[in-house]
Amino acid sequence: MADAPGKNQPLIAAAALVGTGVLLRQWKPTLLDMPDPKKKRPHVDSGLSRKVRKARDGVAKIALPSNMVRSMGNSLLALGGGIVAMRLLDEVVEDNERLF
């Protein structure tokens, strides 16, 4: 992996992305917090409508960020991890088929 000077640049970029992502995940300014959902009220739906609402609310708890900076940190962590995975997989393929 260390025989060419520019060969490790994707790993350096990935380390920078992961480092920035970790910092953003730790630093959560309250100014960028997402607003709380409307006050809870009793639900009057039933049957299929109730199941769809519960599924939507469950996905929203996972998918919707509570803080925008933390969400950007998660994205940077995923990007950095993807670059590292691509670079490691690139080491396995033949020299003439490498991307980086």
C-alpha positions, -999 to 999 in steps of 0.1 A, spaced: 0 0 0 29 24 5 48 20 -28 34 50 -46 33 85 -30 -3 94 -40 -17 59 -33 -26 67 3 -43 100 -4 -78 85 -4 -71 71 31 -59 105 43 -91 121 29 -112 93 46 -94 99 79 -101 136 76 -138 129 69 -141 105 98 -123 129 122 -146 157 112 -176 135 115 -167 124 150 -161 161 160 -195 171 146 -213 142 163 -198 153 197 -205 191 192 -243 196 192 -251 233 193 -287 239 205 -292 265 179 -294 238 153 -318 215 172 -348 205 153 -381 216 168 -400 192 189 -431 176 173 -465 190 181 -479 182 215 -492 147 217 -529 142 216 -549 111 217 -551 93 184 -585 83 171 -573 61 142 -577 24 141 -569 -6 119 -546 -1 89 -544 36 94 -531 31 130 -505 6 118 -493 30 91 -491 58 115 -471 38 140 -447 26 112 -442 62 101 -435 74 136 -410 46 142 -391 54 110 -392 91 118 -375 84 151 -346 68 133 -344 87 101 -351 123 111 -323 140 129 -327 157 162 -297 180 155 -285 191 120 -248 192 129 -250 156 143 -267 145 111 -239 160 90 -214 142 113 -232 109 106 -230 116 68 -193 123 70 -187 91 90 -205 71 63 -186 88 35 -152 82 52 -160 46 59 -171 41 23 -138 56 10 -118 33 33 -138 2 22 -133 12 -15 -96 16 -10 -92 -17 8 -112 -35 -19 -91 -17 -45 -60 -34 -30 -75 -68 -37 -81 -63 -74 -54 -65 -101 -31 -36 -107 -46 -27 -141 -82 -27 -128 -76 -3 -98 -96 29 -94 -71 46 -70 
